[in-house]
Amino acid sequence: MRETTEQRKNIRHPLLDRRRFLSCSGSIMASMGLSHLLQADGHLASSSKPSTLSTQPIRPIIDPAHPHAARPVHFPAKAQQILMIFCSGAVSHLDTFDYKPALWRHHGKPMPGADGLITFQGEQGNLARSPWAFRARGQSGKQTSDLLPHLGSLVDDLCFIHSLTSETNTHGPGENFMCTGFTLDGFPSIGAWTTYALGSEVDSLPAYVAIPDPRGAPQSSVNCWGPGFLPAAFQGTDFNANQPVRNLRPPADVAATSDRRTRDYLNHLNRYQLKTHPGDSELAARISSYELAARMQLSVPAVSDLSGEPRHILQTYGVDSPGTDTSTTNLKSAYARNCILARRLIEQGVRFVQLFNGAYQTGGEGVSNWDGHKTLEKQYQVHGQIMDQPTAALIQDLRQRGLLDHTLVVWCTEFGRMPTFQKGASGRDHNPRGFTAFLTGAGVQAPFSYGATDPFGYQAVENIATTHDFHATLLHLMGLDHERLSFYHNGIERRLTNVHGNVIGDILL
């Protein structure tokens, strides 16, 4: 039987009529407005715990004339500086920090459930144990490989994440992803995001310094420290202990007095231009960049001059360590000098220092980085000697000087390696399903191990962490909410973590 028009008019919802709906809606809108006003005035309670709710983005207020001026954090920070040690070429977690006894028990056998598995470079062979023994180290008894004994001795100071994952199994996109949060080129690096958000506490050095490997740049090159679509002021300035900033020193035939007078006159002209064109932000930013370059003529040579370092420091880092392989010894010495440079930059207050170990060179399999496809043992024996002692000395030196009280050290790579050897080879193929990074210093637990891969180390199975989670955690330790730090670009409110990421709260102090 159909309802009549009159009957429908008389039907009322038992809980919500039109008057109550309008009343509730008005109350809700008023409450939202009040909350916004209280938050803006700083009267709402805040928390330094990991964010669980999306909030409105907060773009830093930047004075174009002083783009590196220090800016406030979103909440109290555990760390004021970051030192990121990036090992290019994808370090094998199974031969360094992720001990898998099952690989010894099943060595030479097919991996269960992996029949016909094809990865980056082709078909996989059998399971392969590490060429290096693992042993318990420190009071914690953490098992690490004999490949890196110096870093292994520090396990009680380290916070391991054994369940990292990536979105790609290719080096260039993988380096992009770990450094920028995106596999494509053109996105800002994490160092650029950090200095965009926080600026710098020093005015005579860049806020963000990238130290390429002595052998060259990583495969993704300047994308690893580029500004992407952020203002160019926030890109990393790249130099190392063996190659100072290009075009920084004045010509030899220009006297210091003449150089100083020229800079003073140029400054006078710049100030006149600013006065003539008030509000020209691009002009102000350009002048600021020139002025920083002028200050760097004095500060960078001083900070990169290691001649005053004591003999025992050089020996601790391995700058002049003896060795039978001259080429390896020289590469280790050059990387060790870069490690000392990184410490000196942190001492001077540089906000973000990115130290690279491993470089991309065409024409040679694994010649200059950790890309161990064919002869893993031979290649890693070289790279391990170069990276181990200087990196461990850097961490110890920072701790002894009290710098880890406010500095977060990050050791990472772009992805991991397979538990099998490639068919017909003695090396491991690319594996983005599970790999390891470690943190030490301000704000993180130690000794601590978070997450795990399966018994063979093929994929993360416990507390799986994405690279976006990793980035969210690093920003959180710097007092930044990754969901609120944004930049409006091409109609999109962009973030380092895209639309993903959760802070790994379990590793925080």
TAMOHU-V17732 format. One record per residue. RES is the residue in one letter. PHI is phi in whole degrees, 0 to 359 (* if undefined). Layout:
<<RES;PHI> <RES;PHI>>
This chain:
<<M;*> <R;283> <E;282> <T;276> <T;301> <E;294> <Q;294> <R;296> <K;296> <N;274> <I;282> <R;237> <H;289> <P;294> <L;250> <L;216> <D;258> <R;297> <R;296> <R;292> <F;300> <L;294> <S;295> <C;296> <S;299> <G;297> <S;296> <I;297> <M;297> <A;296> <S;296> <M;297> <G;296> <L;297> <S;300> <H;297> <L;295> <L;296> <Q;296> <A;297> <D;273> <G;77> <H;262> <L;272> <A;296> <S;242> <S;218> <S;267> <K;285> <P;305> <S;289> <T;241> <L;239> <S;291> <T;231> <Q;295> <P;296> <I;236> <R;268> <P;299> <I;272> <I;243> <D;277> <P;303> <A;284> <H;220> <P;294> <H;257> <A;299> <A;298> <R;233> <P;287> <V;275> <H;284> <F;203> <P;307> <A;266> <K;273> <A;231> <Q;253> <Q;222> <I;233> <L;245> <M;256> <I;260> <F;251> <C;263> <S;282> <G;112> <A;75> <V;294> <S;287> <H;294> <L;283> <D;244> <T;227> <F;235> <D;248> <Y;284> <K;230> <P;303> <A;299> <L;292> <W;285> <R;291> <H;247> <H;305> <G;84> <K;256> <P;296> <M;285> <P;302> <G;77> <A;243> <D;301> <G;72> <L;295> <I;248> <T;245> <F;303> <Q;254> <G;129> <E;288> <Q;267> <G;269> <N;268> <L;301> <A;221> <R;290> <S;288> <P;294> <W;249> <A;289> <F;255> <R;214> <A;288> <R;227> <G;66> <Q;290> <S;286> <G;74> <K;297> <Q;274> <T;225> <S;277> <D;290> <L;298> <L;234> <P;292> <H;292> <L;294> <G;301> <S;290> <L;259> <V;303> <D;289> <D;257> <L;248> <C;245> <F;269> <I;245> <H;261> <S;235> <L;288> <T;225> <S;234> <E;259> <T;211> <N;244> <T;243> <H;301> <G;303> <P;300> <G;293> <E;295> <N;304> <F;296> <M;290> <C;269> <T;233> <G;86> <F;222> <T;280> <L;278> <D;288> <G;96> <F;252> <P;293> <S;285> <I;297> <G;294> <A;294> <W;300> <T;294> <T;285> <Y;300> <A;284> <L;246> <G;67> <S;221> <E;263> <V;235> <D;245> <S;251> <L;228> <P;299> <A;290> <Y;221> <V;238> <A;253> <I;246> <P;296> <D;303> <P;304> <R;275> <G;137> <A;276> <P;293> <Q;299> <S;280> <S;55> <V;293> <N;302> <C;294> <W;229> <G;280> <P;271> <G;57> <F;269> <L;287> <P;306> <A;298> <A;300> <F;258> <Q;285> <G;285> <T;269> <D;259> <F;197> <N;225> <A;293> <N;259> <Q;224> <P;292> <V;303> <R;294> <N;61> <L;273> <R;281> <P;290> <P;303> <A;297> <D;272> <V;258> <A;291> <A;299> <T;295> <S;296> <D;296> <R;293> <R;296> <T;297> <R;295> <D;296> <Y;293> <L;298> <N;297> <H;298> <L;296> <N;298> <R;295> <Y;295> <Q;297> <L;298> <K;293> <T;285> <H;237> <P;296> <G;85> <D;279> <S;293> <E;293> <L;295> <A;298> <A;294> <R;294> <I;297> <S;300> <S;295> <Y;297> <E;293> <L;296> <A;299> <A;294> <R;294> <M;292> <Q;300> <L;263> <S;282> <V;293> <P;302> <A;291> <V;286> <S;266> <D;274> <L;267> <S;295> <G;271> <E;290> <P;300> <R;301> <H;291> <I;291> <L;300> <Q;291> <T;298> <Y;283> <G;88> <V;297> <D;237> <S;289> <P;287> <G;192> <T;280> <D;266> <T;300> <S;296> <T;295> <T;299> <N;295> <L;293> <K;296> <S;298> <A;294> <Y;292> <A;299> <R;297> <N;296> <C;295> <I;295> <L;301> <A;300> <R;298> <R;294> <L;293> <I;297> <E;302> <Q;279> <G;96> <V;300> <R;294> <F;223> <V;242> <Q;242> <L;254> <F;255> <N;236> <G;108> <A;222> <Y;265> <Q;225> <T;281> <G;88> <G;197> <E;287> <G;65> <V;295> <S;233> <N;213> <W;266> <D;275> <G;269> <H;278> <K;256> <T;230> <L;302> <E;299> <K;296> <Q;291> <Y;290> <Q;298> <V;288> <H;292> <G;297> <Q;298> <I;290> <M;273> <D;297> <Q;299> <P;298> <T;293> <A;298> <A;296> <L;299> <I;297> <Q;297> <D;297> <L;300> <R;292> <Q;296> <R;273> <G;79> <L;284> <L;285> <D;294> <H;229> <T;241> <L;259> <V;259> <V;237> <W;247> <C;207> <T;212> <E;278> <F;192> <G;257> <R;227> <M;285> <P;285> <T;262> <F;271> <Q;295> <K;299> <G;82> <A;224> <S;239> <G;213> <R;252> <D;276> <H;294> <N;211> <P;271> <R;280> <G;186> <F;201> <T;239> <A;224> <F;222> <L;235> <T;204> <G;108> <A;299> <G;90> <V;241> <Q;287> <A;198> <P;289> <F;202> <S;230> <Y;242> <G;75> <A;199> <T;266> <D;293> <P;304> <F;260> <G;79> <Y;281> <Q;214> <A;292> <V;231> <E;233> <N;50> <I;300> <A;238> <T;275> <T;297> <H;297> <D;298> <F;300> <H;295> <A;302> <T;290> <L;297> <L;297> <H;301> <L;296> <M;270> <G;83> <L;238> <D;272> <H;297> <E;279> <R;255> <L;277> <S;214> <F;214> <Y;279> <H;216> <N;52> <G;81> <I;234> <E;278> <R;276> <R;226> <L;303> <T;265> <N;57> <V;245> <H;239> <G;96> <N;225> <V;295> <I;278> <G;294> <D;295> <I;269> <L;274> <L;284>>
